[in-house]
Amino acid sequence: MNRSFATALVIVLSCAGFTASAEIRIGIIGCDTSHVPAFTKEFNDPKAGGEMAGFKVVAAFPGGSQDVPSSRDRVQKYADELKAGGVETVDSIQK
């Protein structure tokens, strides 16, 4: 995982009033790359420590680019991987 991304995310969330003791729920938008299940496994690992501790991916909006075959053709596979790992697939990014 890109440490600078995780660090920036932690800093932003910390400034927003979140604490390390609270679970921070994450949503994924777009499931068209192998990064999606890889990062989800890292975030959802109960043994995660350091910058990864306290985060959990709970929902995913499959998305992707319908006009780009390499994006469009992978969305379902990665969305299914997330679902098998307990992540809810949603039809909209609206709360």
VENFENLIN-V410770 format. One record per residue. N is the residue number from 1. SS is DSSP state (hx for helix, st for strand, lp for the rest). Layout:
# VENFENLIN-V410770
N&SS  N&SS
This chain:
# VENFENLIN-V410770
1&lp  2&lp  3&hx  4&hx  5&hx  6&hx  7&hx  8&hx  9&hx  10&hx  11&hx  12&hx  13&hx  14&hx  15&hx  16&lp  17&lp  18&lp  19&lp  20&lp  21&lp  22&lp  23&lp  24&st  25&st  26&st  27&st  28&st  29&st  30&lp  31&lp  32&lp  33&lp  34&lp  35&hx  36&hx  37&hx  38&hx  39&hx  40&hx  41&hx  42&hx  43&hx  44&hx  45&lp  46&lp  47&lp  48&lp  49&lp  50&hx  51&hx  52&hx  53&lp  54&lp  55&st  56&st  57&st  58&st  59&st  60&st  61&st  62&lp  63&lp  64&lp  65&lp  66&lp  67&lp  68&lp  69&hx  70&hx  71&hx  72&hx  73&lp  74&lp  75&hx  76&hx  77&hx  78&hx  79&hx  80&hx  81&hx  82&hx  83&hx  84&hx  85&lp  86&lp  87&lp  88&st  89&st  90&st  91&lp  92&lp  93&lp  94&lp  95&lp
